[in-house]
Structure formats: structure tokens, C-alpha cells
Amino acid sequence: MTSSHDPSPPTHPPVADLVAVAEQVARAAGRLVHEGRPQTVGVAATKSSAVDVVTAMDLASEDLVRRTLARLRPDDAVLGEEGGHRAGTSGVTWVVDPIDGTVNYLYGLPAYAVSVAAVVGEPTPATWTVVAACVHAPATRETWTAGRGLGAYLGGRRLSVAPAPSLDRCLLGTGFGYVAERRRAQARVLASLLPRVRDVRRMGAAAIDLCQVATGRLDLYYERGLQPWDLAAGALVVAEAGGVVTGLRGASAGEGMTVAGAAERVAELVAILEEERADAPEGPAPGIG
């Protein structure tokens, strides 16, 4: 199961046009966050916990994205991490993460990106069809784009997910939540996986992790807790590169779990994650609370 579902309605604009808009918007926001980064980045707010932060630049970046989309595509809806949902009339919704990898950005680490995707249908991973995407990482000057039926690209190079090696030779990417109970549960799952794979990487930006799968820099990726703006663009990049993006127990990729990679290894990893109950409700560890 990939990030796309039923064929796109015939009324939406040409996919190539939407890809061009996604890239234009993502690059503009990337210039803002990269060139405008102060020497010391302050925390403007927090979300799920005290370590789940929002910077002033997250807010400024999303504001720029929304203003640019209002000029280029005034009838479209927008769903952004910081500003929520703005309704539209065209049937197209832009799903935006103004800085994916905010903690990396806060610390001056280069693994952060602007993620912009156009979807049709209800803007939730279980029901949408992602038709265009751009993930732009300004610090590394890398830009991934994808259009439904048009392929996935890093710059001008078309991407193709290679057959994965055996699981014990796979480089696995993952990420962690910001709430203590979830981290405990994720640590348990990771401890089970670590002896079964080549190694594990945690880069801190889901959109980039997904693009690294499409590029061949990771063999597999899994993460629990991704929101629509975390996965919309990157999942299309993987799918258009010939990879698979799915959840557990027959569900679509989403908050419950996202698993990405070559089909045969995704199936193997999904089976392990299901066996480990990686999507089970979290609670306090025994003897705590």
C-alpha cells in the first residue's frame, strides 16, 4: 500500500503544474529558513511535550508558504503543521511542513527540510491521493520532487528503489516521539530490531528519511506517530521511485505506523513490527506511575 489510493479525479490540474508549484514554494521557504537563520534559534512554543518545539522560523516559513499558495493557487485548501486547515474550493489541498526537523534546525544540524505536497480527496493519509510533492533540504542543497505517474527525482536524476538486501544487511532508519511513554515503547521495539539489521540511523526529519529510502541511502524506514504533513511529500517520492509505503495490519501509512522501502523487505519488517506490537497503546512502564 502506498501513499496514493484511487486514481486522481480528472478535474484536478495537470500533475506537472502542481509539482512545479510545490517546488517553487518549497524552495522559497527553504531560502527563508536557511538564509534567515539567526546565530541562536529560540523556541517560540512547544507542542506534545517540553522538547517538541516550534521556532519563530517555523511560523514565518508556513506564513510564506500560505501567502505564496494564496497567490499562485487561490482556490486550493492548505493543511499546515502550524496553521491548521484552510478550506478551498478546487479539490486540491496543500499539505505543508514548514520545517521538518525543527530540533535539528534549533541545534544547527543540517537535516531539516521544507515539505510540500498536493493531495486530492480528504486530506488524511487513509483517504487522500497525493499527486505532487517536493522535499527541499536547503542546508544540503538537495531537492526531491515527485508527481503521480511522473516518477521521483533528486535534482535531475530519476530515482528507483533497488531490491533490498537481506534484512541483516539492511540499513534501517527510524524516529522517536516526544512523550516519555512512547519513547519507552519505541526503545523496546528498537532493541528487538537492532540485532536483526546492519545498523540503525535516526536523522530526525521524517520527510528526509523517506527521501533517503527513495535515493538508496536507507534500505528501510519505519516510524510511529507521523502526522499528515510529515509523510505526504516523502511518501510520494518513495512510491514514485518504485517503493512501498504502508502501515501495519493492512492499514495505510499514518500516525499508527509508517513503513517504507522495497516491497519484499517492507513485508518482512511489517511482520516483525506487528509481532512486537509496535503500534500498541502506550502506558507507564511496570512499576511506574
C-alpha positions as CSV (number, residue, x, y, z in Angstrom):
1,M,0.0,0.0,0.0
2,T,1.4,3.4,-1.0
3,S,0.6,7.0,-0.2
4,S,-1.8,7.1,-3.2
5,H,-5.1,5.4,-3.4
6,D,-7.8,5.7,-6.2
7,P,-6.9,7.4,-9.5
8,S,-7.0,11.1,-9.2
9,P,-10.2,12.8,-10.4
10,P,-10.0,14.2,-13.9
11,T,-10.7,17.7,-12.7
12,H,-7.5,18.4,-10.9
13,P,-4.8,20.5,-12.6
14,P,-2.0,18.8,-14.6
15,V,0.3,17.0,-12.2
16,A,3.4,18.6,-13.7
17,D,2.0,22.0,-12.9
18,L,1.4,21.1,-9.3
19,V,4.9,19.7,-9.0
20,A,6.3,23.0,-10.3
21,V,4.2,24.9,-7.7
22,A,5.3,22.6,-4.9
23,E,9.0,23.1,-5.8
24,Q,8.7,26.8,-6.2
25,V,7.0,27.1,-2.8
26,A,9.4,24.8,-1.0
27,R,12.5,26.5,-2.4
28,A,11.2,29.9,-1.4
29,A,10.5,28.8,2.1
30,G,13.9,27.0,2.2
31,R,15.7,30.2,1.3
32,L,13.9,32.0,4.2
33,V,14.7,29.4,6.8
34,H,18.3,28.8,5.7
35,E,19.4,32.3,4.9
36,G,17.4,33.9,7.8
37,R,18.5,31.5,10.5
38,P,19.9,33.6,13.4
39,Q,23.1,32.6,15.3
40,T,20.9,31.4,18.1
41,V,17.5,30.0,17.4
42,G,14.9,30.5,20.1
43,V,11.9,28.3,21.0
44,A,8.6,30.1,20.2
45,A,6.3,27.4,21.6
46,T,6.0,23.7,22.5
47,K,3.5,21.1,21.4
48,S,3.2,17.5,22.7
49,S,5.9,18.0,25.3
50,A,8.6,20.4,26.5
51,V,11.1,19.0,24.0
52,D,8.6,19.1,21.0
53,V,9.4,22.7,19.9
54,V,8.2,25.3,17.5
55,T,10.6,28.1,16.4
56,A,9.7,31.6,15.1
57,M,11.0,30.4,11.8
58,D,8.5,27.5,11.6
59,L,5.8,30.1,11.9
60,A,7.4,32.5,9.4
61,S,8.1,29.7,6.9
62,E,4.5,28.5,7.0
63,D,3.2,32.1,6.6
64,L,5.3,32.5,3.5
65,V,4.1,29.2,2.1
66,R,0.4,30.1,2.7
67,R,0.9,33.6,1.2
68,T,2.6,32.2,-1.9
69,L,0.0,29.5,-2.4
70,A,-2.8,32.1,-2.0
71,R,-1.2,34.0,-4.9
72,L,-0.4,31.0,-7.1
73,R,-3.4,28.8,-6.3
74,P,-6.0,30.9,-4.6
75,D,-8.8,28.3,-4.7
76,D,-6.8,25.5,-3.1
77,A,-7.0,24.4,0.5
78,V,-4.0,24.3,2.8
79,L,-3.2,22.0,5.7
80,G,-0.1,23.1,7.6
81,E,1.6,21.9,10.8
82,E,1.5,25.2,12.5
83,G,-1.6,26.9,11.0
84,G,-4.1,24.1,10.7
85,H,-6.6,23.8,7.8
86,R,-7.8,26.5,5.5
87,A,-10.7,25.4,3.2
88,G,-10.7,25.7,-0.5
89,T,-13.0,25.0,-3.5
90,S,-10.7,23.4,-6.1
91,G,-10.5,19.9,-4.6
92,V,-6.7,20.3,-4.1
93,T,-5.2,20.6,-0.7
94,W,-1.6,21.5,0.0
95,V,-0.1,19.6,2.9
96,V,2.8,21.6,4.4
97,D,5.5,21.1,6.9
98,P,7.3,24.4,7.1
99,I,10.4,22.9,8.8
100,D,10.6,19.2,9.1
101,G,13.3,18.5,11.6
102,T,12.8,21.5,13.8
103,V,15.0,20.2,16.6
104,N,17.9,19.8,14.1
105,Y,17.3,23.3,12.9
106,L,17.3,24.5,16.5
107,Y,20.7,22.9,17.1
108,G,22.2,23.9,13.7
109,L,22.2,20.4,12.3
110,P,21.7,20.2,8.5
111,A,19.0,17.5,8.4
112,Y,15.9,19.7,8.0
113,A,13.6,20.4,5.1
114,V,10.5,22.1,3.8
115,S,7.9,19.5,2.8
116,V,5.1,20.5,0.4
117,A,2.6,18.1,-1.2
118,A,-0.6,18.5,-3.2
119,V,-3.4,15.9,-2.4
120,V,-6.9,15.3,-3.7
121,G,-9.6,13.9,-1.6
122,E,-9.9,14.3,2.2
123,P,-6.5,15.5,3.4
124,T,-5.8,12.4,5.6
125,P,-3.4,9.6,4.8
126,A,-6.1,7.0,4.8
127,T,-8.2,8.7,2.1
128,W,-6.1,11.1,0.1
129,T,-4.4,10.7,-3.2
130,V,-1.0,12.5,-3.2
131,V,-0.4,13.9,-6.7
132,A,2.6,16.2,-6.4
133,A,5.5,16.6,-3.9
134,C,8.6,18.5,-3.1
135,V,11.0,18.0,-0.2
136,H,13.7,20.7,-0.2
137,A,16.6,20.5,2.2
138,P,18.3,23.9,2.0
139,A,21.3,23.2,4.2
140,T,22.4,20.3,1.9
141,R,21.1,21.9,-1.3
142,E,19.1,18.8,-2.1
143,T,15.6,18.8,-3.7
144,W,13.4,15.8,-4.2
145,T,10.3,16.0,-6.4
146,A,7.6,13.6,-7.4
147,G,4.5,13.6,-9.5
148,R,1.8,10.9,-9.6
149,G,2.7,8.8,-12.6
150,L,5.7,11.0,-13.5
151,G,8.4,9.4,-11.3
152,A,10.6,10.7,-8.5
153,Y,13.7,12.8,-8.8
154,L,16.6,14.2,-6.8
155,G,17.5,17.2,-8.8
156,G,17.6,16.0,-12.4
157,R,18.3,12.3,-11.5
158,R,15.4,9.9,-11.7
159,L,15.2,7.7,-8.6
160,S,14.5,4.0,-8.5
161,V,14.3,1.9,-5.3
162,A,16.7,-1.0,-5.7
163,P,15.9,-4.5,-4.4
164,A,16.8,-4.5,-0.8
165,P,19.5,-6.9,0.6
166,S,18.6,-9.5,3.2
167,L,17.3,-7.9,6.4
168,D,20.5,-8.5,8.3
169,R,22.3,-6.3,5.6
170,C,19.7,-3.5,5.7
171,L,20.4,0.0,7.0
172,L,17.3,1.0,8.9
173,G,16.0,4.5,9.6
174,T,13.6,5.4,12.3
175,G,12.5,8.2,14.6
176,F,11.1,8.7,18.1
177,G,8.2,10.6,19.7
178,Y,8.5,13.3,22.2
179,V,6.4,11.8,25.1
180,A,8.2,9.6,27.6
181,E,5.7,6.6,27.4
182,R,6.0,6.5,23.6
183,R,9.8,6.6,23.8
184,R,9.9,3.7,26.2
185,A,7.7,1.6,23.8
186,Q,9.9,2.7,20.8
187,A,13.0,1.7,22.7
188,R,11.7,-1.7,23.3
189,V,10.9,-2.3,19.7
190,L,14.3,-0.9,18.6
191,A,16.1,-3.2,21.0
192,S,14.4,-6.1,19.2
193,L,15.2,-4.9,15.8
194,L,18.8,-3.8,16.3
195,P,20.3,-7.4,16.3
196,R,18.4,-8.2,13.1
197,V,19.7,-5.4,10.8
198,R,23.0,-4.0,9.6
199,D,22.6,-0.8,11.6
200,V,20.1,1.9,12.5
201,R,20.1,5.7,11.8
202,R,18.0,8.4,13.4
203,M,18.2,11.6,11.5
204,G,15.3,13.5,13.0
205,A,13.4,14.5,9.9
206,A,10.8,12.1,8.5
207,A,10.4,13.7,5.1
208,I,14.2,13.4,4.6
209,D,14.2,9.8,5.9
210,L,11.6,8.8,3.3
211,C,13.5,10.5,0.5
212,Q,16.7,8.7,1.6
213,V,14.9,5.4,1.1
214,A,14.0,6.5,-2.4
215,T,17.6,7.6,-3.0
216,G,19.1,4.4,-1.7
217,R,20.8,5.8,1.3
218,L,18.5,3.8,3.6
219,D,17.1,0.4,2.8
220,L,14.1,0.6,5.2
221,Y,12.4,3.2,7.3
222,Y,9.7,2.9,10.0
223,E,8.3,5.4,12.5
224,R,5.2,5.7,14.7
225,G,3.4,8.9,15.2
226,L,3.8,10.7,11.8
227,Q,1.3,13.4,11.0
228,P,-0.1,14.1,7.5
229,W,2.5,16.9,6.9
230,D,5.4,14.6,8.0
231,L,4.7,11.9,5.4
232,A,2.7,13.3,2.4
233,A,5.5,14.5,0.2
234,G,8.1,11.9,1.2
235,A,5.8,9.0,0.8
236,L,5.0,10.0,-2.8
237,V,8.7,10.3,-3.6
238,V,9.2,6.7,-2.3
239,A,6.1,5.4,-4.2
240,E,7.1,7.0,-7.5
241,A,10.6,5.6,-7.1
242,G,9.0,2.1,-7.0
243,G,9.0,1.6,-3.3
244,V,6.2,0.7,-0.9
245,V,4.8,2.9,2.0
246,T,2.4,1.2,4.3
247,G,1.1,0.9,7.9
248,L,0.6,-2.3,10.0
249,R,-2.3,-4.8,9.9
250,G,-3.4,-3.7,6.5
251,A,-3.7,0.0,7.4
252,S,-2.4,2.9,5.4
253,A,0.8,4.6,6.5
254,G,-0.1,7.2,9.1
255,E,0.1,8.0,12.8
256,G,-0.2,4.4,13.8
257,M,2.9,3.4,11.8
258,T,4.7,4.2,8.6
259,V,7.0,1.6,7.0
260,A,8.8,2.3,3.7
261,G,11.3,0.5,1.4
262,A,11.4,-2.2,-1.2
263,A,8.3,-4.4,-1.2
264,E,9.9,-7.7,0.0
265,R,11.7,-6.1,2.9
266,V,8.8,-3.9,3.9
267,A,6.7,-7.1,4.3
268,E,9.3,-8.7,6.5
269,L,9.7,-5.6,8.6
270,V,5.9,-5.2,8.9
271,A,5.7,-8.7,10.2
272,I,8.3,-8.1,12.9
273,L,6.7,-4.8,14.0
274,E,3.3,-6.5,14.2
275,E,4.8,-9.3,16.3
276,E,6.4,-6.8,18.6
277,R,3.1,-4.9,18.8
278,A,4.9,-1.7,17.8
279,D,1.5,0.0,17.4
280,A,0.1,-1.0,20.8
281,P,-1.3,1.7,23.1
282,E,1.4,3.1,25.4
283,G,1.2,3.3,29.1
284,P,3.5,3.7,32.1
285,A,6.3,1.1,32.3
286,P,5.7,-1.5,35.0
287,G,6.2,-0.1,38.5
288,I,6.0,3.5,37.3
289,G,3.1,5.8,37.9
